[in-house]
């Protein structure tokens, strides 16, 4: 299995090279040259496996320069019961249609752990496989959860350093404290004055800066990424859709070959693109419901074919989705239109902030995808509704997805079983969850954790239980144009 760039101007690379580099040298994203297939027999075999075994099997189809023994060892270590208490990706049935895929039972209480517990292991092996002697410097732009999950996954690993940038006013107090108190001798965290798109653009500019690359190389470093632009981050996300289907079959909700739908709260488009790849592999996914918050640029694109980031930006109670540049949409454009058109669309986006796909491309995308969004009021009402009616406690991102799922069912009448991604513990956003249910203000953002558990009886997950007691290590704030200086200072 080789990997190519979405923009078509880079040489083919192995999986290990793609994971080590992160971004293709032409600015594109690495994608597999072919998409492996799953037969009904393969799915039947996967149904009998544990989550780590399923993960190793699926990853082995893409990472052909890793042995199955290596992948199984890494997956067992990554998804161990000690880190994922209660299981890696449990499926919770709410009714005959809705099934919530809880992806946040890992060490940082967010779905990013599903990829960022295995990805550092894949990178460490990749450096050995390609004979890389330099230290990998991981740059992360985060809207809240990726930063903490990456910092936790990469902390104190040899031959790796990591620095995370986040918008100073664009993450929750819990998310900010999780990053500011991160342990590890090889980690750094810096807030920026701006939004997530400013952080992500700043990271991409650093990747494209030949002078910075030269200076880092002289110091024995090279740049890599932990965002979902890195194939090593995206590939593990394919696994939990296959696993969810196996769990539906094992629960008697589906027979092998019968379809199911998937609804994903979406910001950077990586999670839902992983579901799309699973469909392309042969998983019988019917519709992919793309759920957005008030920053509903993806809803508009999936409806009109026009992607336009020249619009108002909103800070919401679901900050991981406060994004106007959905980087992984480039991979869908590649899968639908090929490298030449994709390169053209990305050029237009860079120069004008917008592009429009042709009618044929839009029709092809709409065969698989439909977009919905939930504003702040709808999100809060959905949190309250599912707590009152189902005693299910959802974080705001999960509530956006549940709102979209209900809207799709209501409008389409399609009631086949649906897997709805739950991407974070409600306690990562305890203040807004408490407000939505109690209809009053908590005593404070951190006090809201205790007040929410008193209100609902739902336990605070272990990664957040002692958050208030941890020492703050990182307080730095910079302008977006100062990010390159912070990177160079970090490696001194």
N, C-alpha and C positions, 0 to 999 in steps of 0.2 A: 504494500500500500504506500503510494507516494502522495505528497501534498503539493498543491499548486496555489497560486495567488488568485484571489477573486478578480484582480485587474489584469492578469495575464502577462505581466512583464517581469516575472521572476522565475528562476530555475526551479525544477522539481526538487523537493527535499523529502527526507525520511520523517517519520513521526517524531523521533528524538530531536531532529534539527528544528522542526516546526515548534515543538514545545520549548526548546531552549531559546529560540529567537523571538517567539511571541508574535511579532508583526513581520509581514513580508517586506523585503527591501524596497518594493515599489509602492509601499503604503497600503497595499491590500491586506486582506485577511487570508490565512491559510485555510484551505478546504480540501477534503479528500478527493483524489482524482476519480474514484468510483465510489459508489455507495453499496456496501455489502448488504446481503439479503438474509432475512430470517424466514425459515420455512415453518409450517405448522408443527413439524416434528421438533424443530429447534425450540419453539415456544413451549411445547409440552415438556421437553427436558428441563427448561428453565424453571417451570412451575414447581419442580421438585427440589430446587436448590435454595440455599440461603442467600441473603442479599449480597454478601461479599463474593459468593460463587457466581451469581448472576452478573455482577459488575465485572469480574475478571473475564467472563466469557464474552460479554459485549465489547469491552475494551480491546480484547485480543483481535477482534475483527478489524479494528482501525489501527492499532499500534503493533504492526506486524514485526517491528524490530525489537519488541519486548517478548520474552518467553511467557507462556501461560503460567509457569511456576513463579516467575517474578511478579506478574500481575496479581496472582492469587495471594501471594505473601503480602503484597502492598495493600490489597483490598481488605484482607483480614485485619491488618494493622490499622488501616484508616477507619474502618467501620466497626471497630471493636465495641462490645457492650459497655466497656468502661467510659468510652467517649460518647456513644449514642445510646443513652439509657432508654430502654424500652424499644429499641430497634431503630434502624437507620431511616426507614421511610414507611411508617405505618399508615395504613389506609383506614380511615374512620367513616363508617356508613352513617349518613344522616337520614336518608329515606331511600325509596326504590331507585331514585335517579341520582341524587347527589352523594358523592363520596369524596371526602377531603383527604388529600395526600399530604400528610404532615412531614415537612422536610426540615424541621427546625430543632430536632432533638439532639443536635451535636454540641460541641464545646463552646459555641458562641451564640446559640439559640436562633440561628438564621439558616435559610436554605443554602447559603453560600458554603457552609461546611460540607455539604454533599460533594462538592468538587474540590474545595480547598483543604480537605484532609488527605485526599489522594494525590492531588496535583503536585505538591512539594516532593513527594516520593518519586513521581514520574520524572520531575525535573532533575532530581539528584542522580537518578539512573541515566538520564539523557546526557548529562555532562560527562559521565564516564564513557558512554557509548560513542560519543563524537570526539572524545579525546580533548575536551576543553580544559585548559589549565587555568584560565582566568576565573574570577569570581563573578557570578551572576548578580547584577544589581536589579532587583525587581522594583518597578515603578507602578504604583497603584493610584488610580483616581477612584474615589468612592463616594457614593451617595449615602453611605452609612454602614451597611452590613459587609460589603466586600472587604473593606479595609480591615476590620477586626478579624474576620475569618482568615484573610491572607496573613496578617501579622501573627495570628495564633498558629497557623499551619507552617509558616516558615521560620518561626523563632528558633534561634540557636542551631540552625542547620549549617553544617560546614559548606564552604564555598558559595554561600548565598548571603546577600544583604537585602533589606527591603525598606522602602520609604513609602508611606501612604499620605496622600493629599485629600482633604475633604473640605466642603464649603462650611465656613465657620458658623453660619446661621441656617444651614440646610440639612442638619441631622438632628435627631432627638437627643435629649440630655443623656439618656441611657447609652445611646450609640457613641456619643462624644466621650463619655466617661470610660466606656469599654476601651476605646482607642487610646485615650490619654493615660490610662493606667497599664498599658500593655507591657509585659515583661519580655526580656530577651536582649542580649548584648548586640545583636545584629539588626535591630529594628529602629525606625524613626518615624515620627508622625508630625505633620505640619498642616494646620488649617490655612485656607486661603480666603481672601475677601472676594467673594463671587459665588456662583452657583456650581452645580455639578458639571454642567457643560463647560464652564471655564476651566475646571480642574482636568476634565477629560481632554479638552483641546490643548491645555498646557502640557500634559503628558505626551500626547501625540506629536507636538512640536519638538519636544526633547528627543523623542525617538527619531525624528527626521533631521536633527541637527548634526551635520557631519563633524563640526568642530568639537561639540561635546563628546561625540563618540571617540574622536581622536584623543581628547584629554583623558577620558575614562580608560581607553585602551592602554595609554602610557602608564596609568596607575594600576593596570592589571584587572580591569573590570570590563564587562559588556552588559548592555541593557536587555532586560526581558520583562515580561508583563504577567500579572496575575488576574487581570480583568478578563471578561468573557471574550475579548478579542483573541485570546490565546486558546489554541485548539485543545491544549491540555486541561483547560478549565471547562470548555464546552462539552467535550466527549463524555465525561462522567455524568453529565446531566441527561444524556440519552437513556442511561441505565434505569432511572427511576420510573420512566414511563413504561418501559418493558416490564419492570417489576410490578408496577401497579396493575397492569393487565393480567399478569400471572396471579396476583392476589384477588382480582375480580373473578377469575376462573376458579381459583381454589375456594372462594366463598360461595360459588354457585350462582353468581350474578351474571356471568357470561359463559358461553360455551366457546371452545377454541374456534376462532374464525369470525365470531360475532363482533360487530363494531362497538366502539365506545367513543365518547367525545372527551375533549380535554379543554379546560379553561385555565388560563395562566395570567396572573397579574404581571404586567409587562412594563419595563422601562427601557432597558438596553437591547431587548429582543433576543437575548441569548437563550433564556430558558425555554421560550416558546419555539425558537428555531431548533432546539434539541428535540422537542416533541415532533416537529415537522420532519426531522431526519429519521426519527423512529418510524414515522408513517412511511417515509420513502423506503425504509428497510423492509417493510412488509407488515408492520404492526397495524391492525385494522382500526385506525383512528378515523372517525367520520369527520367532524368539524373541529377546528382549532379556534377557540374563542379567545381573542386578544383583549384583555381587560386593562383599561387605562383609568387614571384619575383625572383631575381637571386639566392636566397637561396632556390633552387628548390628541396629540399629533398623529399617533398611530391609528386611532379610530378614523380620523379624517382621511389618512392615506388609504386605508383598507376600503373606505367608502368611495373615494373620488379618484384615487391614483395619483394625487398631488401630495408631495411631501414638502412642507414649508415651515421652516423653523423661525421665520420672521413673524413672531407672534408673542403675545404676553406669556410670561413665565410665572407660575404660581408655586408658592411654598405651601404644601399640604400636610395633612396628618399621615400621609403615606409617602415619606420623603425619598425612599429608594426608587420611586417611580417619577420623581420630579426631574424629568429628562426631556430635552428637545432634540438631542442627536442620538438616535438609537443605532449604535454602531453595527450591531449584528444584522440589521436589516440589509446591509450590503451582501451578506451571505445568501439571503433569500433572493435578492436581485440576481446574484450569480447563478443560483440554482434554476431561476426562471428564465433569464435572458442571456446568460453567458458572460464571458469576461469583457468583451468590447463595449457592450452597452453599459455594463456595470461601471467600468472605468469612466465612461462619459457622464453617467448620473452622479458619480462621486465628484467629478470635476465641477459640474454645475452646482452641487451642494456647497463645495468649498468656495466657489466664486460668488454665488448669488444667494445661498442659503435655501435653495429650493430646487426641485426637479419634478417632472411629471412623466409617468410611464404611459405607454400607449395602451389603447383599449384592449388589445389582445393579451398583453402582459397582466393588466388589471383583472381580466376575466380568469386567467390562469391562477392568479393569486387567490381570487375570491372562491374558487372551487374548494380550497382548503381552509381559508381564513375568513373570520367575520370579527368586526371590532365593536366593542361597547365601552362606555366609560361611566364612572360614577363620580359626581361632585362631592363636596364635603358633607352636605346634608344627607345625601343618599348613603355615603359611607357610614356615617354615624347611625343612621336609622337601621342599616343592615347589621351592624354590631349588636344593637339593641334587640332587633328581631330574632336573630339566631340564638342570643342568650335566653330571651324570654320563652321562645317556642321550642328550642332544641336543647337548651342548656349547653350550647356550644359557644366557647369563648374564642372569638376571632380577633386577630390584630387588624389594623386598618387596611393593609395590603390584601390580606385574605378576604376582608369584607368587600373590597372593590371587586375581587374575582367572584365572590358569591352573588353580588348584585348583578354583575354581567351575566353570570350563569342563569340566574332567574329571568333576566330580561330576554336572553336567547330562547329559553324554554317557552316563555310566555308568547313570544312573537313567532317562533317556528313550529311550536307544537311537538318538537322532537324530544321525546322523553326516554331515549335509550340511556343507559348508565353513563354518567359523566364523572370524570376525575377533575377535581378542583384543587389547584395547588395552594397549600397554606405555607407561606414563605418565611414567616417569622413568628416567634412566640408573642402572644398578646402582651407579655410583660416587657418586651422591648419598647413598647409604646403605651405603657400602662396609664400615662396621664390622659391620653385621648380615649382609650378604651373605658377608663373610669368615668370620664365626662359623658360618654355616649350612653352608658348604662345607668349611672347614678343621677344624671342630669344636674350635676353641680361640679364645682371645681375641686380638685384634690388639694391637699395642703401644700404640695409642691411636686415637682416632676419626679424626684426620687422617692418622696413619701408616698407617691401614688402606687408604687409596687406593693407596699404593705396594705394600703387602703383597698386596693383591688382584690387582694387575696382575702381580706376580711369580708368584703362585699360578696364575693362569689364562692369562696371555699376552694378555689383552684390554686394549687401550689405554685410558688415561684420556681422556675426551673433552676437547676444547680448552677449554670454559668452566671446567673444574675443575682443569686441569693445574697452574696456578700459584697456587692459592688460598691456600696457606700463606704466600706472600710478600706478600700484599696488606695495606695498612694499615687497621686498624679505625677507622671514623669514628663509629659509633653504639653507645653503651653504655647508653642510658637505659632504665630500667624503671619502670613506674608501676602503680598499682591501676586496675582497670577504670573506677571512678567518676572517675578523674582524666583519662580520655581527652579529654573536651571541653576541658579546660584546655590539654592538649598541642596540640590542634588550633589553638586561638586563639593560643597562643604562637608556633606555627610561622608564622602569617601576619603577625606583628608586624614 
